[in-house]
Amino acid sequence: MADEQDRDNGPGQRAAGAPAKRRPGRPVDPAARERRTAAILAAAARCFARDGFWKASMGDICREAGTSPGNLYQYFESKDDIVLAMAETERQSVLALLRTWRDAADLPATLEAHVAEAFRTADSGQREQARLGVEVLAEAGRNPRIAAAFRRLDVDLTAALAEAIRHAQAVGTVDAAVPPEPTAIALLGLYDGLVGRLVVEASGPDEAEPGQALIAAARYALRALLPRPNGTADI
């Protein structure tokens, strides 16, 4: 077990946060590096979702990505580094989304529309992403480097969502008595929980059914967490 983990951790661990050294053979063109990095991360995500973090090896990721171990190690020295890159990609993507919500004319309606679109069809792709999220979260409970990265992610997302709630209160679409930070944490937990439900929800010929149930549950919770000011009707 130790030998396998050492092999998966790559040829030498670098300090947390230190950039990977460029090695001969790694593309100099930034666009080519970005495309190859994205392809490797997508392959790793499929492996982790299908086989689990601990079972999936760097060799499995190489085969899934259609690359050699030598080429893979030009980009990532270990599975930890791959997960950290996934976390950073997620941080940038979700923060960009939350910034669009910050100035939303109607935050509660915007969130309901987003959830409806996200869970409209609980298809196999969404279930794979849900399994990946559970795997990575479990690894964060064991791995201090990954836990630290996800704590930073959580802090950033909480701050951005709390700012959006304050704006909604200022324009009169959310009750002024709602506490922004605790509500932001509850909303993030709600979304993570709904995604996690896809792992255990029954799937079948009608994959839309679990999605519709999750949308109904989310709508109920959102209206409790983000009540309208007194006298304002829900849209």
N, C-alpha and C positions, 0 to 999 in steps of 0.2 A: 504493500500500500504506500509506504513512504517513498519507495523508488518510483512508483507510478506518478505520485504527486510531484516529486522533484522533476520528473521528465516533463510533466504538463506545465510546470511553472517556468520552463524555459531555461536557457543557458545563462543563468545569473540574474538575480533580482536587483533592480535599481531602487533607489530611495523613493519613497512615496512622493508623487508630484514632480519628480525629475523627468524631463523629456527623454524619449528614447533616442539613443545615438543613431545617426544615419550610418548605414553600412553599405558597402559596395553592392550594387545591383538594385538598390531602391530607386524608383523613378525620381528624377529631379523635377520634372514638370509637376507643379502643384495640382493641376486638374487631374492628371493621371493618378497621382497619389491619392487624391480625394475619392476618385472612382474606385480604386482598388481597395481602399480602406472601407468604403461603404459595402463593397461586395463581401469582404471578409466578415464584417460585422453582421451582415444579413445571414451569411452561412452559419456563423456561430450561434445566432439567435435560433435558427432552425434546429441546430444540434441540441442546444440547451433545452428548448421546448420539447423536443422529441425524446431525448435520452436522459435529461437531468444534468445539472451542472457537474456533479462529481463523476458521472459515468462518461460523459462526453470528453474525449481527449483532444489534444492539439492535433493529433493525426486524423481524428474524425472531422475536425474543422477544415483541415487541409483538403481532405477528400470532398467534402461538401462544397468548398470554395473552388475546387479544381486547381489547386496550387500545390507547390512543394513545401516541405517544412522549412527549407532555407529561405524561401520567399516569404512565408508567413512571418518568420522571425524578424524580417526586415521591418515589419509593422508593429508587431506585438510580441513581447517577450514571455508572456504568460496568459493564462485564462483570466487572472485578476485584471491585467491590463485591458483585456477585451471588455470585461464587464464595466470597468471604469470609463472606457470610451463610450460604451452604450449609455451609461448614466449621463455623461456630458452631452451626448446627442439628444437624449430625452430632455435634459434641462433646457437646452436652447430651443427645442421644438415647443415645449409646453409654455415656456416664458413668452415666446412670440405669440402664442395663442392668448395667454392671459393679458398681454398688453393690448390686444384688440378688444378685450372685455373691459379694460380699465375705463374707457370712455363710452361704453355702451349706453344707448339711450334708455334701455330697459334690461338691467342685468338678470333679473329672474327669468324673463322670457328668453333671453339669450342662452342661459344655462339649460333651460328646458329643451330648447331647440337643438342644442349641442348633444345632449344626452339622447334625444330621440333619434338623431342621425347616427350617433355612435353605436347604439344598440338596436337599430332598426331591423337588422338581420343578424342573428347570433351565428354567423357562419364559421367554417373551419378555420379561416384565417384569424378571426377574433379569438377563437378558443386557443389557437397556438400562441397568440400574444398574451393571453391570460395565463397560460401555463408558464410562459417565459417570466412573466412578472412574479409569479409565486416562487419560481426557482431562484430568481435573483434576490428576492426579499429574504428567502430562507438563508441564502449564502451571506447576506448582510448580517444575519444574526450570529454567524460564525467567524466572519472575516473582518477585522478592524478596519482595513483599508477601504473595503467596499462599504462598510457601515458609515464611515466618515464621509464618503462621497455622497451617500444618500441622505445623510443628515444635512449636508450643505444644500442639496437639491430641495429638501423639504423646507428649509429656512427660506430659500429664494421663492419657492412657489407660494408659501404661506404669506410672505410679505406682498407679493404681487396680487394675490387674490384679496387680501385685506384692503389693499388700496382700491381695488375695483368696488368692494363693498362700500367703502367710504364715499366714493363718487356716486354710487347708486343712492346712498342716503342723502347726499347733497342735492340730487336732482329729484328726490321724492319718490323713488320706486322701491325703496326698502325702508322699513321702519327704523327710525333713528335710535331706538332702544337696543337694536341688535349689536352685540359686541363684535367688531370686525375680526380680530385675531382668532378668538376661539371659534367663531363661525367658519373662518377660512380653514382651520384645521379640521373641523367637522365635515366640511364639504370635500376636502381632499380624501379624508377617510371614507366618506360615502362612495366616492368614485372608485377608489381602490377596492372597496368591498364589492361593488357591483361587478367590476372586472373579474374579481376572484370568484364570484358566483358562476361565471361561465365555465370554470373548471369542473364544478360539481353538478351544474344543471343538466338534466337529461337532454340528449340530442336525438334527433330522429328525422323523418322525412320533412316535417314542418319545422325547420330551424328557426322560423320567425317567432314561434310561440314563446320560447324563453326570453327572447329579446323584448317582446311586448310586455311581458311580466316585469322585467327589469325597468323598462321605461315607466310603467305605472308606479312602481315602488320609488323610483327616483323623483318623479313628479310630486308624490306625496311628501317625501322628505324635504325636497327643495322648498316647497311652500311652507313647511314648518320652520325651516332654518332661515328663510329669507321672506318673512311676512311683509305684506304691503302695509303702508301707513294706514291708520284707521280711516275707513270710508273709501279706500281705493280698491276697486275690484281687480281680481286676477284677469289677465288676458287669456 
